[in-house]
Amino acid sequence: MSSTWKKYVLWFAQEHVDFRQAEIASLLRLWNLKMNTPVDHKPENPFWIVELNGDNAARKLASRSMSLRCIFELWTHSKQFSTFHEQLEEYIQKNLSTLSPLFGKDRSFKVTVETYNKHFTQQEKVAKIETLHYLPVEGPVNLKTPDVQFWYIEFWGLDPMDVPEQPLDVLFGKWLVDGRRDLINEISLKKRKFIGNTSMDPQLSLLMANQGLAKKGDVVYDPFVGSGSLLVAAAKFGAYVLGMDIDYMTVHGKSKPTRVNQKVREADESIYANLKQYGCEGCFLDVLVSDFSRSIWTSDLLFDSIITDPPYGIREATERIEFKTQKRATCLNEGSVHYPSTSPYQFDQLYRDLMNFSARYLKLGGRLVCWFPILRKDFTPDMLPRHKCLQLVANSEQPLTVYSARRLLTYEKISNREEDMDSYELSQVMIDNFRQRYMKTVLQNNGTRKERRLALRDAGREEALKRGKQLDATDGKWKYPKSHSNGDTTTDQ
């Protein structure tokens, strides 16, 4: 088929809705494709009507998408049933010379009826098919393996509590290609050889690999590799993968098993075993035990992508090797085995190191894809990390609880200026200990009565200190000192 602009329907799975736009934009960039959307385009809708430059472009777009259920060639769509049927019949008659091979006696077919936000019985679906009696099909019906698949779809909005009297859109077209959601099941954690407590969900891993533009021949690095879920996703797309983590036990597969009823890890459980399980062992470079806060890389090394899930310090503490200026008197002899002590890896310092490292070790045009935790009630875009060498190109939210979420941030390296390599910035709100703020919010809203009371007391104490008040030892109340300029002696319980 000649490469011409045509209308298509991108049909999305209704999960991780906020990630659709970022993934499709990344895949368009990866394949160097153009896509036109209407002025009233709504990313939250499960059906996008778009224009692409031919079927090959549509197939490329679907070949890596985790969000897409399928793409079909749009023949017509309308809000009114009468108009819909008139337009569809007119489209068929106008393009009959091109479409006639689809209707031949030797071509089996199937018409699939789908509805969104409204349930139809099988009898009602058959009635919908019978309204398409003007389709000039001559071949046999084949419900399992048809040569041609036609799709009839009715869209009844997004709100199940407010279903309109008439559908918002009725669409008809010919199926072209499915997305790659089969990969989600292929690398499922249920069947994976080696997993850990925080192994990344396969779909999110693959979405991150897509937003990192991971492709055959690239070198992808994960500095907080854990059990290697992100390496698996990048390797499935042909990238060479390299990881690092401070946790020796996890990197070497010696940590406590996380599967139910498994007492001891098998001897061959490892990150390499995961890649071998999926036929990607040829893409495995190595995994290293090292402290990310103390870089081990030479200055001339460049990565195509850095794709990672940094620790936030909520479920488990973040640690780094402790910096010491002098040896303790109780230290063992030189020949003794030494296990270095660790110190907390503060939230701000971790992201400072990650952003500055990415600015220095990414190739120009390379991408950093990482998660960033937030409290939903007080989030603003100004809270996100900034760097003069890195441009934020995607920002998608995954809600975790009523109060918290994490955002998948995608940065692209746009500058190699040496003077800007360490230009990381972060809002003061996020520099404050994130774990304390998170736990306080959860306890205030979701803890036991005692926990909520303690959290509120801590919040009151912090607020009093901010106002310059002091705790009076005689009555246990917070008061302004007598020298306060206004002479205010108001107390806080």
C-alpha positions as CSV (number, residue, x, y, z in Angstrom):
1,M,0.0,0.0,0.0
2,S,1.3,3.4,-0.9
3,S,2.4,5.7,2.0
4,T,-0.4,8.2,2.3
5,W,-1.9,10.0,5.2
6,K,-5.0,8.2,6.6
7,K,-7.1,8.3,9.7
8,Y,-6.6,5.7,12.3
9,V,-8.1,4.9,15.7
10,L,-5.6,4.2,18.5
11,W,-7.5,2.0,21.0
12,F,-5.9,2.1,24.5
13,A,-6.2,-0.2,27.5
14,Q,-7.8,1.7,30.3
15,E,-4.9,1.6,32.8
16,H,-2.0,4.0,33.5
17,V,-4.0,6.6,31.6
18,D,-1.6,9.4,32.4
19,F,1.2,7.5,30.7
20,R,-0.4,7.3,27.2
21,Q,0.7,10.6,25.9
22,A,4.3,10.3,27.1
23,E,4.7,6.8,25.6
24,I,3.2,7.6,22.2
25,A,5.3,10.8,22.0
26,S,8.4,8.8,22.8
27,L,7.6,6.1,20.2
28,L,7.0,8.8,17.5
29,R,10.4,10.2,18.4
30,L,12.0,6.7,18.3
31,W,10.7,5.9,14.9
32,N,10.9,9.4,13.5
33,L,7.2,9.5,12.8
34,K,4.6,12.3,12.5
35,M,1.1,12.1,13.9
36,N,-1.7,14.6,13.6
37,T,-4.4,14.9,16.3
38,P,-7.7,17.0,16.1
39,V,-8.0,20.3,18.0
40,D,-10.4,18.7,20.5
41,H,-8.1,15.8,21.2
42,K,-8.6,14.3,24.7
43,P,-5.8,12.0,25.9
44,E,-8.0,10.5,28.7
45,N,-10.4,9.0,26.1
46,P,-9.7,5.3,25.2
47,F,-10.1,6.0,21.5
48,W,-7.8,8.5,19.7
49,I,-8.6,9.5,16.2
50,V,-5.3,10.4,14.6
51,E,-3.7,10.8,11.2
52,L,-0.6,8.8,10.3
53,N,1.5,8.5,7.2
54,G,0.3,5.1,6.1
55,D,-0.1,1.6,7.5
56,N,3.6,1.0,8.0
57,A,3.8,4.0,10.3
58,A,0.9,2.6,12.3
59,R,2.5,-0.8,12.6
60,K,5.8,0.7,13.8
61,L,3.9,2.7,16.4
62,A,2.1,-0.4,17.7
63,S,5.2,-2.6,17.6
64,R,6.4,-1.4,21.0
65,S,3.5,0.2,22.7
66,M,2.4,-1.2,26.1
67,S,-0.6,1.2,26.2
68,L,-2.3,0.3,22.9
69,R,-4.8,-2.6,22.6
70,C,-4.8,-2.2,18.8
71,I,-4.9,0.2,15.9
72,F,-7.6,0.1,13.2
73,E,-8.1,2.0,10.0
74,L,-11.0,4.4,10.5
75,W,-13.7,4.4,7.8
76,T,-16.2,6.7,9.5
77,H,-17.4,8.0,12.9
78,S,-20.4,10.1,14.0
79,K,-22.4,10.9,17.1
80,Q,-25.7,10.2,15.3
81,F,-26.6,6.6,14.2
82,S,-28.4,7.8,11.0
83,T,-25.5,10.0,10.0
84,F,-23.0,7.2,10.9
85,H,-24.7,4.7,8.5
86,E,-25.0,7.2,5.7
87,Q,-21.3,8.1,6.0
88,L,-20.2,4.5,6.2
89,E,-22.2,3.5,3.1
90,E,-20.9,6.5,1.2
91,Y,-17.3,5.7,2.2
92,I,-17.6,2.1,0.9
93,Q,-19.2,3.2,-2.4
94,K,-16.6,5.9,-2.9
95,N,-13.6,3.6,-2.3
96,L,-15.1,0.3,-3.6
97,S,-12.3,-0.2,-6.1
98,T,-9.7,-0.1,-3.3
99,L,-11.8,-2.0,-0.7
100,S,-13.2,-4.7,-3.0
101,P,-10.4,-7.2,-2.2
102,L,-11.6,-7.2,1.4
103,F,-15.1,-8.3,0.4
104,G,-14.2,-11.1,-2.0
105,K,-15.6,-14.6,-1.8
106,D,-12.2,-16.0,-0.8
107,R,-11.8,-13.7,2.2
108,S,-13.4,-14.7,5.5
109,F,-14.4,-12.0,7.9
110,K,-15.6,-11.1,11.4
111,V,-17.4,-8.0,12.8
112,T,-16.6,-7.3,16.4
113,V,-18.9,-5.1,18.4
114,E,-17.4,-3.2,21.3
115,T,-18.9,-0.7,23.7
116,Y,-17.3,1.5,26.3
117,N,-19.1,2.4,29.5
118,K,-22.3,0.5,28.5
119,H,-23.0,-3.2,28.5
120,F,-24.7,-4.9,25.5
121,T,-26.0,-8.4,25.6
122,Q,-25.0,-10.8,22.8
123,Q,-28.4,-10.4,21.2
124,E,-28.0,-6.6,21.2
125,K,-24.5,-7.0,19.6
126,V,-26.0,-9.2,16.8
127,A,-28.7,-6.6,16.2
128,K,-25.9,-3.9,15.8
129,I,-24.2,-6.1,13.2
130,E,-27.4,-6.6,11.3
131,T,-27.7,-2.8,10.9
132,L,-24.6,-3.1,8.7
133,H,-26.4,-5.1,6.1
134,Y,-25.1,-2.9,3.3
135,L,-21.5,-4.2,3.8
136,P,-20.8,-5.9,0.4
137,V,-19.1,-8.9,2.0
138,E,-19.3,-12.2,0.1
139,G,-16.9,-14.4,2.0
140,P,-17.7,-16.8,4.9
141,V,-17.8,-15.7,8.5
142,N,-14.9,-16.9,10.6
143,L,-15.0,-16.0,14.3
144,K,-11.6,-17.4,15.2
145,T,-9.1,-16.7,12.4
146,P,-10.7,-14.3,9.9
147,D,-8.8,-12.8,7.0
148,V,-10.4,-9.4,7.7
149,Q,-11.6,-8.0,11.0
150,F,-14.1,-5.2,11.1
151,W,-14.7,-3.2,14.3
152,Y,-17.9,-1.4,15.3
153,I,-17.5,0.6,18.5
154,E,-19.8,2.8,20.6
155,F,-18.3,5.2,23.1
156,W,-20.6,6.1,26.0
157,G,-18.3,8.5,27.9
158,L,-16.0,7.9,30.8
159,D,-18.3,8.3,33.8
160,P,-20.2,5.1,34.8
161,M,-22.4,7.2,37.0
162,D,-23.4,9.6,34.2
163,V,-24.0,7.6,31.1
164,P,-25.6,9.7,28.3
165,E,-28.8,8.8,26.5
166,Q,-26.9,8.6,23.2
167,P,-23.3,7.5,22.5
168,L,-20.7,10.2,22.3
169,D,-19.2,8.6,19.2
170,V,-19.8,5.6,17.0
171,L,-16.8,4.3,15.0
172,F,-16.2,1.7,12.3
173,G,-13.0,0.5,10.7
174,K,-10.8,-2.3,9.7
175,W,-8.4,-3.9,12.3
176,L,-4.7,-3.3,11.3
177,V,-2.4,-4.3,14.2
178,D,-2.3,-5.1,17.9
179,G,-0.1,-3.4,20.4
180,R,2.6,-5.3,22.3
181,R,0.8,-6.0,25.5
182,D,1.7,-9.6,25.1
183,L,5.1,-8.7,26.5
184,I,3.6,-7.8,29.8
185,N,2.6,-11.4,30.3
186,E,5.8,-12.7,28.8
187,I,7.9,-11.1,31.5
188,S,5.4,-11.5,34.3
189,L,6.8,-11.5,37.8
190,K,4.8,-14.6,38.6
191,K,7.0,-16.7,36.2
192,R,10.3,-14.8,36.6
193,K,13.3,-16.6,38.0
194,F,14.5,-13.9,40.4
195,I,12.5,-11.2,42.1
196,G,12.8,-9.0,45.2
197,N,10.5,-7.0,47.5
198,T,10.5,-4.0,45.2
199,S,10.6,-5.6,41.7
200,M,9.0,-3.3,39.2
201,D,5.7,-4.1,37.6
202,P,6.4,-5.5,34.0
203,Q,4.1,-3.0,32.3
204,L,5.7,0.0,34.0
205,S,9.2,-1.4,33.3
206,L,8.4,-1.6,29.6
207,L,6.8,1.9,29.6
208,M,10.0,3.2,31.1
209,A,12.1,1.5,28.5
210,N,10.0,3.1,25.8
211,Q,10.3,6.6,27.3
212,G,14.0,6.0,27.6
213,L,14.1,5.2,23.8
214,A,15.9,2.0,24.5
215,K,16.7,0.2,21.2
216,K,19.1,-2.3,19.7
217,G,22.7,-1.4,20.3
218,D,22.1,1.2,23.0
219,V,23.8,1.0,26.4
220,V,21.2,1.4,29.2
221,Y,22.3,1.9,32.9
222,D,20.4,1.4,36.1
223,P,22.3,2.8,39.1
224,F,19.8,1.3,41.6
225,V,19.3,-2.0,39.9
226,G,17.7,-4.1,42.7
227,S,16.5,-7.4,41.1
228,G,17.0,-6.0,37.6
229,S,13.4,-5.5,36.3
230,L,14.3,-2.4,34.3
231,L,17.3,-4.3,32.8
232,V,14.9,-7.0,31.6
233,A,12.6,-4.5,29.9
234,A,15.4,-2.6,28.1
235,A,17.1,-5.9,27.0
236,K,13.8,-7.1,25.5
237,F,14.1,-4.1,23.1
238,G,17.7,-5.1,22.2
239,A,19.6,-2.7,24.4
240,Y,22.8,-3.7,26.2
241,V,22.2,-3.4,30.0
242,L,24.4,-2.5,32.9
243,G,23.3,-2.2,36.6
244,M,24.7,-1.2,40.0
245,D,23.5,-1.3,43.6
246,I,24.9,-0.9,47.0
247,D,23.1,-4.0,48.3
248,Y,25.5,-7.0,47.9
249,M,22.9,-9.5,48.9
250,T,20.4,-8.5,46.3
251,V,22.8,-8.1,43.4
252,H,24.2,-11.6,44.1
253,G,20.8,-13.2,44.7
254,K,21.5,-14.0,48.3
255,S,18.8,-12.0,49.9
256,K,15.8,-13.6,51.6
257,P,13.2,-15.0,49.2
258,T,10.1,-12.9,48.7
259,R,7.8,-15.5,47.2
260,V,5.2,-17.1,49.4
261,N,6.3,-20.5,50.8
262,Q,9.8,-20.2,49.4
263,K,12.3,-20.6,52.3
264,V,15.6,-20.7,50.5
265,R,16.7,-19.1,47.2
266,E,17.7,-21.5,44.4
267,A,21.4,-21.6,43.5
268,D,20.9,-20.0,40.1
269,E,18.6,-17.1,41.0
270,S,20.2,-13.9,39.7
271,I,19.7,-10.9,37.4
272,Y,21.6,-12.8,34.7
273,A,19.2,-15.8,35.1
274,N,16.3,-13.4,34.4
275,L,17.8,-12.2,31.2
276,K,18.7,-15.8,30.2
277,Q,15.1,-16.8,30.9
278,Y,13.8,-14.4,28.3
279,G,16.6,-15.0,25.7
280,C,18.3,-11.7,26.4
281,E,21.6,-13.0,28.0
282,G,23.5,-11.6,25.0
283,C,22.5,-8.1,26.1
284,F,23.8,-8.5,29.6
285,L,27.0,-6.5,30.3
286,D,27.2,-6.8,34.1
287,V,25.9,-5.8,37.5
288,L,28.2,-4.2,40.1
289,V,28.2,-3.7,43.8
290,S,29.0,-0.1,44.4
291,D,27.8,3.1,46.1
292,F,26.2,5.5,43.7
293,S,27.2,8.5,45.8
294,R,30.8,7.7,45.0
295,S,31.1,7.4,41.2
296,I,33.4,4.7,39.8
297,W,33.2,5.7,36.1
298,T,35.8,7.3,33.9
299,S,34.9,10.7,32.6
300,D,34.8,9.6,28.9
301,L,32.0,7.0,29.5
302,L,28.6,7.8,27.9
303,F,25.3,6.0,28.3
304,D,22.4,6.2,25.8
305,S,19.8,6.0,28.6
306,I,19.7,6.0,32.4
307,I,16.5,4.2,33.5
308,T,16.0,3.8,37.2
309,D,13.8,3.7,40.3
310,P,15.7,5.4,43.1
311,P,14.9,4.5,46.7
312,Y,12.7,7.1,48.4
313,G,13.4,6.0,52.0
314,I,9.7,5.1,52.8
315,R,9.5,1.3,52.9
316,E,13.3,0.9,53.4
317,A,16.0,3.4,54.5
318,T,18.2,4.8,51.8
319,E,21.9,4.3,52.6
320,R,25.3,5.2,51.3
321,I,28.9,4.4,52.4
322,E,29.8,6.6,55.4
323,F,32.5,9.2,54.8
324,K,35.1,9.2,57.5
325,T,38.0,11.6,58.0
326,Q,39.9,9.5,60.5
327,K,40.3,5.9,61.6
328,R,38.8,4.8,64.9
329,A,41.2,3.5,67.6
330,T,39.1,0.3,67.7
331,C,39.5,-0.5,64.0
332,L,40.7,-4.1,63.2
333,N,44.1,-4.8,61.6
334,E,44.8,-4.3,57.9
335,G,44.3,-8.0,57.0
336,S,40.9,-8.3,58.7
337,V,37.6,-8.4,56.7
338,H,36.1,-4.9,56.8
339,Y,32.4,-4.2,56.3
340,P,32.0,-0.4,55.7
341,S,29.5,1.4,57.8
342,T,26.7,3.3,56.1
343,S,24.9,6.6,56.7
344,P,21.5,7.9,55.5
345,Y,21.4,8.9,51.9
346,Q,19.2,12.0,52.1
347,F,16.4,12.5,49.5
348,D,17.8,15.8,48.2
349,Q,21.4,14.4,47.9
350,L,20.3,11.3,46.1
351,Y,18.5,13.2,43.4
352,R,21.3,15.8,43.2
353,D,23.7,13.0,42.5
354,L,21.4,11.3,40.0
355,M,20.7,14.6,38.0
356,N,24.3,15.7,38.0
357,F,25.5,12.2,37.1
358,S,23.0,12.1,34.2
359,A,24.1,15.5,32.9
360,R,27.7,14.3,32.8
361,Y,27.4,10.7,31.6
362,L,24.4,10.8,29.2
363,K,25.1,11.3,25.5
364,L,23.6,14.5,24.0
365,G,20.0,13.6,23.3
366,G,20.1,10.7,25.8
367,R,17.4,10.3,28.3
368,L,17.1,9.9,32.1
369,V,13.8,8.2,33.2
370,C,13.2,8.0,36.9
371,W,10.5,8.0,39.5
372,F,9.9,10.9,41.9
373,P,7.6,10.6,45.0
374,I,5.2,13.3,45.9
375,L,2.4,14.1,48.4
376,R,-0.6,14.7,46.1
377,K,-2.3,17.4,48.2
378,D,0.6,19.9,47.9
379,F,2.1,19.0,44.6
380,T,3.0,21.7,42.0
381,P,5.3,21.3,39.0
382,D,7.8,23.6,40.7
383,M,8.6,20.8,43.1
384,L,10.3,18.7,40.4
385,P,14.1,18.5,40.1
386,R,15.6,20.9,37.5
387,H,19.0,21.0,35.7
388,K,20.3,23.3,33.0
389,C,21.6,20.3,31.0
390,L,18.4,18.3,31.2
391,Q,15.0,19.2,29.8
392,L,11.9,17.6,31.2
393,V,10.0,16.1,28.3
394,A,7.4,13.9,30.1
395,N,5.8,13.8,33.5
396,S,3.2,11.2,34.4
397,E,1.6,10.4,37.7
398,Q,0.9,6.9,39.3
399,P,-1.3,7.3,42.4
400,L,-0.2,5.1,45.2
401,T,-2.6,6.0,48.0
402,V,-5.1,8.7,48.6
403,Y,-2.3,10.9,49.9
404,S,0.8,9.9,47.9
405,A,1.9,9.2,44.4
406,R,5.0,9.0,42.3
407,R,5.7,10.7,39.0
408,L,7.6,9.2,36.2
409,L,10.0,11.9,35.0
410,T,11.7,11.8,31.6
411,Y,14.5,14.2,31.0
412,E,16.5,14.7,27.8
413,K,20.1,15.9,27.7
414,I,20.3,19.2,25.8
415,S,23.6,20.7,26.7
416,N,27.3,19.7,27.3
417,R,28.4,22.9,28.8
418,E,30.9,22.1,31.5
419,E,29.9,25.0,33.7
420,D,26.3,23.7,33.9
421,M,27.2,20.1,34.8
422,D,26.4,20.6,38.5
423,S,23.5,22.9,38.2
424,Y,20.9,20.8,39.9
425,E,18.0,22.6,41.7
426,L,15.2,21.3,43.9
427,S,12.4,23.1,45.7
428,Q,13.0,23.7,49.4
429,V,9.7,21.9,50.1
430,M,11.1,18.7,48.7
431,I,14.5,19.1,50.4
432,D,12.8,18.7,53.8
433,N,12.9,15.1,54.9
434,F,10.4,13.4,52.5
435,R,9.9,10.3,54.6
436,Q,9.0,12.3,57.7
437,R,6.5,14.4,55.8
438,Y,5.0,11.4,54.1
439,M,4.6,9.4,57.3
440,K,3.1,12.4,59.1
441,T,0.5,12.9,56.4
442,V,-0.4,9.2,56.4
443,L,-0.7,9.1,60.2
444,Q,-2.7,12.3,60.4
445,N,-5.2,10.9,57.9
446,N,-5.1,7.2,58.1
447,G,-3.4,6.0,61.4
448,T,-5.0,4.9,64.7
449,R,-6.5,7.6,67.0
450,K,-3.2,7.6,69.0
451,E,-1.1,7.9,65.9
452,R,-3.2,10.7,64.5
453,R,-3.0,12.6,67.9
454,L,0.8,12.2,68.0
455,A,1.2,13.3,64.4
456,L,-1.0,16.4,65.0
457,R,1.0,17.2,68.2
458,D,4.3,17.0,66.2
459,A,2.8,19.3,63.5
460,G,1.8,21.8,66.2
461,R,5.2,21.7,67.7
462,E,6.9,22.4,64.4
463,E,4.5,25.3,63.7
464,A,5.1,26.8,67.1
465,L,8.9,26.7,66.6
466,K,8.5,28.4,63.2
467,R,6.6,31.2,64.9
468,G,9.4,31.7,67.4
469,K,7.6,30.3,70.4
470,Q,9.2,28.4,73.2
471,L,7.9,25.6,75.5
472,D,7.2,26.8,79.0
473,A,8.5,24.2,81.5
474,T,6.1,25.3,84.2
475,D,2.8,24.6,82.4
476,G,3.9,22.7,79.3
477,K,2.4,25.3,76.9
478,W,4.0,27.0,73.9
479,K,4.5,30.7,74.4
480,Y,6.3,33.7,72.9
481,P,9.3,34.8,74.9
482,K,8.7,37.8,77.1
483,S,11.0,39.8,74.9
484,H,8.7,39.3,71.9
485,S,8.2,42.6,70.1
486,N,4.4,42.5,70.3
487,G,4.4,41.3,73.9
488,D,2.1,38.5,72.7
489,T,1.8,35.7,75.3
490,T,-0.8,33.6,73.4
491,T,-0.5,29.9,74.2
492,D,-1.0,26.9,72.0
493,Q,-2.3,23.7,73.5
